[in-house]
Amino acid sequence: MNEIDFEHCNNPHMKLLIFRTNIGTKKKVKSLHPVFQDYDPIMRWTVDTEDRDHVLRIEAAEHLEEWQVIRLLNKRGFHCEPLED
């Protein structure tokens, strides 16, 4: 499953989206700060650059869809796909 209800959040209108990416360096992560900071549906995000899948986790408003994140990253030259269980 690649979209998980954000159980420990007090806001029931939030969810967690998880993706496999090619964001493999801290420099690439840093380049995304302004992108995600200016995108209102995204509340918090992390990238595990040490994981072989360079996992991106996004805590977001429930209306944010996976395709929107994928398009946002693809426009900036990054590969992004939902991470299946």
C-alpha positions as CSV (number, residue, x, y, z in Angstrom):
1,M,0.0,0.0,0.0
2,N,1.4,3.4,-0.9
3,E,-1.1,5.7,0.7
4,I,-1.6,5.3,4.4
5,D,-3.9,7.2,6.8
6,F,-1.8,9.3,9.0
7,E,-2.8,7.6,12.3
8,H,-0.8,9.5,14.8
9,C,-1.9,12.9,13.5
10,N,-4.6,14.7,15.4
11,N,-6.0,16.1,12.1
12,P,-8.2,13.5,10.4
13,H,-7.8,15.4,7.1
14,M,-4.2,14.3,6.7
15,K,-2.5,11.3,5.0
16,L,0.9,9.9,4.4
17,L,2.1,9.3,0.9
18,I,5.2,7.1,0.3
19,F,7.3,7.1,-2.9
20,R,10.4,5.5,-4.4
21,T,12.6,8.2,-5.9
22,N,16.0,9.0,-7.4
23,I,16.6,11.8,-4.8
24,G,19.8,10.2,-3.5
25,T,21.9,13.1,-2.2
26,K,21.5,15.8,0.4
27,K,22.1,18.4,-2.3
28,K,19.0,17.1,-4.2
29,V,17.0,17.0,-1.0
30,K,18.0,20.6,-0.4
31,S,16.9,21.6,-3.9
32,L,13.4,20.5,-3.0
33,H,12.9,22.6,0.1
34,P,11.5,25.6,-1.8
35,V,9.3,23.4,-4.0
36,F,7.6,21.6,-1.1
37,Q,7.6,24.7,1.2
38,D,5.5,26.6,-1.4
39,Y,3.1,23.7,-2.0
40,D,0.3,24.2,0.6
41,P,-1.1,20.6,0.7
42,I,2.3,19.3,1.9
43,M,2.8,19.7,5.6
44,R,6.0,17.8,6.3
45,W,8.3,15.6,4.2
46,T,11.4,13.5,4.4
47,V,13.7,11.7,2.1
48,D,15.8,8.7,3.2
49,T,18.8,9.1,1.0
50,E,20.5,6.0,2.6
51,D,17.6,3.7,1.6
52,R,18.1,2.0,-1.8
53,D,14.7,3.3,-2.9
54,H,15.5,6.9,-1.6
55,V,12.1,6.9,0.1
56,L,10.1,10.1,0.1
57,R,7.5,10.4,2.8
58,I,5.0,13.2,2.7
59,E,2.5,14.2,5.3
60,A,-0.2,16.0,3.4
61,A,-3.7,17.2,3.3
62,E,-6.1,14.4,2.4
63,H,-7.0,15.9,-1.0
64,L,-3.4,15.7,-2.3
65,E,-3.1,12.9,-4.8
66,E,-0.1,10.8,-5.7
67,W,-0.2,11.9,-9.3
68,Q,0.2,15.5,-8.2
69,V,3.4,14.7,-6.3
70,I,4.8,12.7,-9.2
71,R,4.1,15.5,-11.7
72,L,5.6,18.0,-9.3
73,L,8.9,16.0,-9.1
74,N,9.0,15.0,-12.7
75,K,8.8,18.6,-13.8
76,R,12.0,19.1,-11.8
77,G,13.8,16.1,-13.3
78,F,13.2,13.6,-10.5
79,H,11.8,10.1,-10.9
80,C,9.0,9.3,-8.4
81,E,6.7,6.4,-8.2
82,P,4.4,5.1,-5.4
83,L,6.2,2.6,-3.2
84,E,4.2,-0.6,-2.9
85,D,4.3,-2.8,0.2
